[in-house]
């Protein structure tokens, strides 16, 4: 009885796609890479003295 469906009317039905599966892995990777690139650019600009108008 371990293979019996939890609802009797769901016999033979495949589970449907998730309503909102979330952000794809490639989009998360791209966002992390873009954020890291911006952080590195920010640090480099300040290290060479060209960031924030000389503040």
FIVO-579495 format. One record per atom (N, C-alpha, C, O, CB): residue number from 0; residue in one letter; atom name; x negated, y, z negated. Coordinates in steps of 0.001 Angstrom, whole numbers, plus 524288, in hexadecimal, padded with zeros to 5 digits. Last residue first. Glycine has a CB too. Example, Ala and Ser with C-alpha at 12.3 -4.5 7.8 and 13.67 -1.06 7.14 Angstrom:
2
1 / S / N / 7CDCE / 7F736 / 7E458
1 / S / CA / 7CA9A / 7FBDC / 7E41C
1 / S / C / 7CD9C / 8001E / 7E142
1 / S / O / 7CB9F / 80472 / 7E099
1 / S / CB / 7C8FC / 7FDAA / 7E9A3
0 / A / N / 7CC7A / 7E9C6 / 7E188
0 / A / CA / 7CFF4 / 7EE6C / 7E188
0 / A / C / 7CC70 / 7F31C / 7E188
0 / A / O / 7C864 / 7F309 / 7DEEF
0 / A / CB / 7D3D4 / 7EE87 / 7DCAA
//
This chain:
55
54 / X / N / 77319 / 8F36B / 808F8
54 / X / CA / 774CF / 8F3AA / 8037B
54 / X / C / 7713A / 8F0A2 / 80018
54 / X / O / 77205 / 8F061 / 7FB5B
54 / X / CB / 77A53 / 8F1A4 / 802D5
53 / X / N / 77166 / 8F3AA / 813BB
53 / X / CA / 76D45 / 8F553 / 81028
53 / X / C / 76EF2 / 8F5C6 / 80A7B
53 / X / O / 76C48 / 8F862 / 80772
53 / X / CB / 76B2F / 8FA6C / 811E3
52 / X / N / 77A1E / 8EF81 / 818F8
52 / X / CA / 778BA / 8F4FD / 819A1
52 / X / C / 774BC / 8F6FB / 815B5
52 / X / O / 774BA / 8FBA2 / 8147E
52 / X / CB / 77D7F / 8F83B / 81945
51 / X / N / 77B32 / 8E49B / 817C0
51 / X / CA / 77E83 / 8E82A / 814B2
51 / X / C / 77CAD / 8EDD8 / 814DF
51 / X / O / 77DA4 / 8F0BD / 81128
51 / X / CB / 77EB5 / 8E65E / 80F14
50 / X / N / 76E39 / 8E07B / 81B81
50 / X / CA / 773B4 / 8DF7C / 81A31
50 / X / C / 7762B / 8E3CD / 816FC
50 / X / O / 7738B / 8E65A / 813DD
50 / X / CB / 77429 / 8DA72 / 81748
49 / X / N / 763CB / 8E08B / 81DC5
49 / X / CA / 76755 / 8E30D / 82172
49 / X / C / 76D0B / 8E278 / 82007
49 / X / O / 7706B / 8E3E2 / 82326
49 / X / CB / 76679 / 8E0E9 / 826BE
48 / X / N / 75BCC / 8DB5E / 81850
48 / X / CA / 75CF8 / 8E0CB / 8171A
48 / X / C / 760D1 / 8E366 / 81AC5
48 / X / O / 7610F / 8E834 / 81ADA
48 / X / CB / 7581C / 8E3CF / 81716
47 / X / N / 75A01 / 8D105 / 818C6
47 / X / CA / 756B4 / 8D44E / 81C20
47 / X / C / 75805 / 8DA18 / 81B94
47 / X / O / 75598 / 8DD60 / 81E20
47 / X / CB / 75748 / 8D2A7 / 821D3
46 / X / N / 7616B / 8CD81 / 811B7
46 / X / CA / 75BEE / 8CC5D / 810AB
46 / X / C / 75855 / 8CFCB / 81400
46 / X / O / 7541C / 8D14C / 81243
46 / X / CB / 75ACB / 8C692 / 811B2
45 / X / N / 76AD8 / 8D023 / 81634
45 / X / CA / 76944 / 8D2D4 / 81176
45 / X / C / 7637D / 8D1F5 / 81046
45 / X / O / 760F3 / 8D560 / 80E09
45 / X / CB / 76C96 / 8D106 / 80CE2
44 / X / N / 76ABF / 8C967 / 81EC2
44 / X / CA / 76B3A / 8CF0A / 81FA2
44 / X / C / 76976 / 8D216 / 81AD1
44 / X / O / 766E5 / 8D620 / 81B48
44 / X / CB / 770E8 / 8D07A / 82108
43 / X / N / 76A4B / 8BFA9 / 81994
43 / X / CA / 765E8 / 8C174 / 81CC9
43 / X / C / 76620 / 8C756 / 81DBB
43 / X / O / 7621A / 8C9F7 / 81D85
43 / X / CB / 765DB / 8BE91 / 82201
42 / X / N / 7743D / 8BF6C / 814CC
42 / X / CA / 76F7D / 8BF45 / 81194
42 / X / C / 76ACF / 8C14E / 814B6
42 / X / O / 767B3 / 8C45C / 812AE
42 / X / CB / 76E6A / 8B99E / 80F9C
41 / X / N / 77AAC / 8BFA1 / 81DBB
41 / X / CA / 77B28 / 8C39E / 819A5
41 / X / C / 77631 / 8C3EF / 81666
41 / X / O / 77430 / 8C82F / 8155E
41 / X / CB / 77FDB / 8C273 / 8161B
40 / X / N / 777A0 / 8B66B / 822D2
40 / X / CA / 776EB / 8BB79 / 82567
40 / X / C / 7771D / 8BFEC / 82175
40 / X / O / 7740A / 8C39A / 821CF
40 / X / CB / 77B1A / 8BC48 / 8299F
39 / X / N / 77AD6 / 8AF0E / 81B53
39 / X / CA / 7754F / 8AF7C / 81CAF
39 / X / C / 7743A / 8B4C0 / 81F4C
39 / X / O / 7704F / 8B744 / 81E1A
39 / X / CB / 773A9 / 8AAF4 / 82051
38 / X / N / 785B1 / 8B0D9 / 81BB5
38 / X / CA / 782D0 / 8B195 / 816D6
38 / X / C / 77CFE / 8B244 / 817E5
38 / X / O / 77A7E / 8B5AE / 8159B
38 / X / CB / 783B6 / 8ACF3 / 81326
37 / X / N / 787F7 / 8AE10 / 825FC
37 / X / CA / 788E9 / 8B36A / 82434
37 / X / C / 785EC / 8B496 / 81F34
37 / X / O / 783DA / 8B8E0 / 81E90
37 / X / CB / 78EBF / 8B453 / 82359
36 / X / N / 7854E / 8A374 / 825A0
36 / X / CA / 78281 / 8A6F4 / 8292D
36 / X / C / 78342 / 8ACAA / 8278C
36 / X / O / 77F91 / 8AFBD / 827B9
36 / X / CB / 78461 / 8A623 / 82EDA
35 / X / N / 78CB6 / 89FC0 / 81E75
35 / X / CA / 78727 / 89F6E / 81D2C
35 / X / C / 783F9 / 8A321 / 82097
35 / X / O / 7805A / 8A5AB / 81EB3
35 / X / CB / 7852A / 899CE / 81DD1
34 / X / N / 795D7 / 8A193 / 8243F
34 / X / CA / 79508 / 8A42D / 81F3B
34 / X / C / 78F54 / 8A42B / 81D9E
34 / X / O / 78D52 / 8A813 / 81BA7
34 / X / CB / 7984A / 8A194 / 81B0A
33 / X / N / 7941B / 89AC4 / 82C9E
33 / X / CA / 794A0 / 8A065 / 82D96
33 / X / C / 793BD / 8A37D / 8288A
33 / X / O / 7912D / 8A78F / 82898
33 / X / CB / 79A15 / 8A1A7 / 82FE2
32 / X / N / 79402 / 8911C / 82758
32 / X / CA / 78F60 / 892D8 / 82A39
32 / X / C / 78F91 / 898BA / 82B39
32 / X / O / 78B97 / 89B62 / 82ABA
32 / X / CB / 78EE9 / 88FE2 / 82F6F
31 / X / N / 79E43 / 890EE / 82368
31 / X / CA / 799D4 / 890CB / 81FCA
31 / X / C / 794E0 / 892C7 / 8227A
31 / X / O / 791E5 / 895C6 / 8202F
31 / X / CB / 798F7 / 88B31 / 81DB1
30 / X / N / 7A3F0 / 89100 / 82CD0
30 / X / CA / 7A4A6 / 89534 / 82901
30 / X / C / 7A016 / 89567 / 82529
30 / X / O / 79E41 / 899A4 / 823D0
30 / X / CB / 7A9D0 / 8947B / 82609
29 / X / N / 7A09C / 88796 / 83156
29 / X / CA / 79F9C / 88C87 / 833FE
29 / X / C / 7A012 / 8911B / 83030
29 / X / O / 79CE5 / 894B5 / 8305B
29 / X / CB / 7A369 / 88D3E / 83895
28 / X / N / 7A48C / 8806B / 82A12
28 / X / CA / 79EEA / 880BD / 82B07
28 / X / C / 79D7D / 885EE / 82D8F
28 / X / O / 7999E / 88862 / 82C19
28 / X / CB / 79D1C / 87C32 / 82E7E
27 / X / N / 7AF42 / 8822D / 82B2F
27 / X / CA / 7ACBC / 88316 / 8261D
27 / X / C / 7A6E4 / 883BD / 826D3
27 / X / O / 7A486 / 88733 / 82479
27 / X / CB / 7ADDF / 87E90 / 8224D
26 / X / N / 7B06D / 87F0E / 83581
26 / X / CA / 7B198 / 88479 / 8341D
26 / X / C / 7AF2B / 885E3 / 82EDB
26 / X / O / 7AD42 / 88A3D / 82E21
26 / X / CB / 7B787 / 8855E / 833F6
25 / X / N / 7AE07 / 8748E / 83525
25 / X / CA / 7AAB4 / 87800 / 83846
25 / X / C / 7ABA8 / 87DB6 / 836E2
25 / X / O / 7A809 / 880DF / 83712
25 / X / CB / 7ABAF / 8771E / 83E1F
24 / X / N / 7B60B / 87077 / 82ED9
24 / X / CA / 7B0AA / 87082 / 82CDC
24 / X / C / 7AD36 / 87442 / 82FF2
24 / X / O / 7A9DA / 876DC / 82DB2
24 / X / CB / 7AE57 / 86B01 / 82D0D
23 / X / N / 7C209 / 87824 / 82EA3
23 / X / CA / 7BE90 / 87419 / 830B9
23 / X / C / 7B8F1 / 874C1 / 82EBE
23 / X / O / 7B755 / 87902 / 82D30
23 / X / CB / 7BEA4 / 87439 / 836B6
22 / X / N / 7CA40 / 87AB5 / 823BA
22 / X / CA / 7C690 / 87CC3 / 8278C
22 / X / C / 7C300 / 8785A / 82988
22 / X / O / 7C127 / 8752E / 8266E
22 / X / CB / 7C346 / 88140 / 82520
21 / X / N / 7D632 / 872F5 / 822AB
21 / X / CA / 7D1F0 / 87638 / 820CA
21 / X / C / 7CE55 / 877E1 / 8252D
21 / X / O / 7CF37 / 876A2 / 829BD
21 / X / CB / 7CEDF / 87360 / 81CA4
20 / X / N / 7DF57 / 86DC2 / 8256F
20 / X / CA / 7DABA / 86AB2 / 82418
20 / X / C / 7D622 / 86DEA / 82217
20 / X / O / 7D275 / 86BAA / 81FF6
20 / X / CB / 7D907 / 867AD / 828BB
19 / X / N / 7EB64 / 86EC7 / 822D0
19 / X / CA / 7E736 / 872A7 / 82344
19 / X / C / 7E220 / 86FFF / 821AE
19 / X / O / 7E0BD / 86FFC / 81D13
19 / X / CB / 7E853 / 8779E / 81FC8
18 / X / N / 7F122 / 86583 / 823EE
18 / X / CA / 7F396 / 86A7F / 8252F
18 / X / C / 7EF7A / 86EC1 / 82601
18 / X / O / 7F007 / 871FE / 82985
18 / X / CB / 7F763 / 86C18 / 820D6
17 / X / N / 7EB51 / 85A90 / 82A41
17 / X / CA / 7EBDC / 85DE8 / 825AB
17 / X / C / 7EE1A / 8632B / 82757
17 / X / O / 7ED11 / 86507 / 82BA7
17 / X / CB / 7E685 / 85EA1 / 822D9
16 / X / N / 7F2F2 / 85270 / 832C6
16 / X / CA / 7EE61 / 855B4 / 8319D
16 / X / C / 7EF6D / 85912 / 82CD6
16 / X / O / 7F3E9 / 85A42 / 82B93
16 / X / CB / 7ECF7 / 8592D / 83658
15 / X / N / 7F9E5 / 84716 / 82D6D
15 / X / CA / 7F92C / 84B8C / 830EB
15 / X / C / 7F44D / 84E9C / 82F81
15 / X / O / 7F1CC / 84D8C / 82B8A
15 / X / CB / 7FDEE / 84F1E / 830C0
14 / X / N / 7F892 / 83966 / 82D04
14 / X / CA / 7F86D / 83E65 / 82A31
14 / X / C / 7F734 / 842D7 / 82DFB
14 / X / O / 7F3D0 / 84250 / 8315A
14 / X / CB / 7F450 / 83E3C / 825B8
13 / X / N / 8017B / 831E6 / 8348F
13 / X / CA / 7FC22 / 83396 / 83392
13 / X / C / 7FC4C / 838A7 / 83069
13 / X / O / 7FFD6 / 83BD4 / 8311C
13 / X / CB / 7F910 / 8345B / 838CC
12 / X / N / 80B0B / 828B3 / 83106
12 / X / CA / 809CA / 82E13 / 8325F
12 / X / C / 8041C / 82F38 / 83103
12 / X / O / 80231 / 82DB6 / 82CDF
12 / X / CB / 80D77 / 831E8 / 82F87
11 / X / N / 80DD8 / 81EE5 / 82D97
11 / X / CA / 80C2F / 81F83 / 832FD
11 / X / C / 80AD5 / 8250A / 83495
11 / X / O / 80994 / 825F7 / 83922
11 / X / CB / 81045 / 81D92 / 8366F
10 / X / N / 8164F / 82360 / 823ED
10 / X / CA / 81404 / 81EC1 / 82659
10 / X / C / 812AC / 81FE1 / 82C0A
10 / X / O / 81607 / 821A3 / 82F00
10 / X / CB / 817C4 / 81A0F / 825F4
9 / X / N / 81AFB / 82AB2 / 81DD7
9 / X / CA / 81629 / 82C38 / 82075
9 / X / C / 81384 / 827A2 / 82334
9 / X / O / 80EF2 / 82801 / 824A7
9 / X / CB / 81271 / 82E9F / 81C8E
8 / X / N / 82335 / 827B2 / 817BB
8 / X / CA / 82489 / 829C3 / 81CE2
8 / X / C / 81FA9 / 82B4D / 82000
8 / X / O / 8202D / 82D11 / 82472
8 / X / CB / 82824 / 82E78 / 81C4F
7 / X / N / 81EBF / 824B9 / 80E1D
7 / X / CA / 820BE / 820B5 / 8119A
7 / X / C / 821F8 / 822B0 / 81714
7 / X / O / 821C8 / 81FA0 / 81AC8
7 / X / CB / 82586 / 81E5A / 80F4D
6 / X / N / 812D7 / 829FB / 80A1E
6 / X / CA / 81857 / 82B13 / 80B48
6 / X / C / 81A4A / 826F3 / 80F0B
6 / X / O / 817A0 / 825CE / 812E2
6 / X / CB / 81914 / 830AD / 80D9B
5 / X / N / 80954 / 82547 / 80929
5 / X / CA / 80B94 / 8276C / 80466
5 / X / C / 81157 / 828D1 / 8052C
5 / X / O / 81460 / 828DB / 80171
5 / X / CB / 80881 / 82C3C / 802A7
4 / X / N / 807CC / 818E5 / 80FDD
4 / X / CA / 807F3 / 81E9D / 80FAA
4 / X / C / 80A93 / 8207D / 80AAF
4 / X / O / 80DA5 / 81DAB / 8084A
4 / X / CB / 80AD0 / 820D0 / 81471
3 / X / N / 7FF9A / 80E3B / 80C0D
3 / X / CA / 804D7 / 81042 / 80CF5
3 / X / C / 804D7 / 81636 / 80C8A
3 / X / O / 80226 / 8185F / 80930
3 / X / CB / 808C0 / 80DDD / 8090C
2 / X / N / 7F643 / 809AB / 80994
2 / X / CA / 7F6A7 / 80C56 / 80E90
2 / X / C / 7FC03 / 80EA5 / 80F9C
2 / X / O / 7FCD8 / 810DB / 813CC
2 / X / CB / 7F547 / 808AD / 812D4
1 / X / N / 7F79F / 80470 / 80046
1 / X / CA / 7F442 / 80909 / 80036
1 / X / C / 7F4B9 / 80C28 / 80547
1 / X / O / 7F3AE / 810DA / 80549
1 / X / CB / 7EE97 / 8076B / 7FF53
0 / X / N / 7FCE1 / 7FB4E / 80000
0 / X / CA / 80000 / 80000 / 80000
0 / X / C / 7FCB4 / 804F5 / 80000
0 / X / O / 7FED6 / 80942 / 7FFC0
0 / X / CB / 8038E / 7FFFD / 7FB61
//
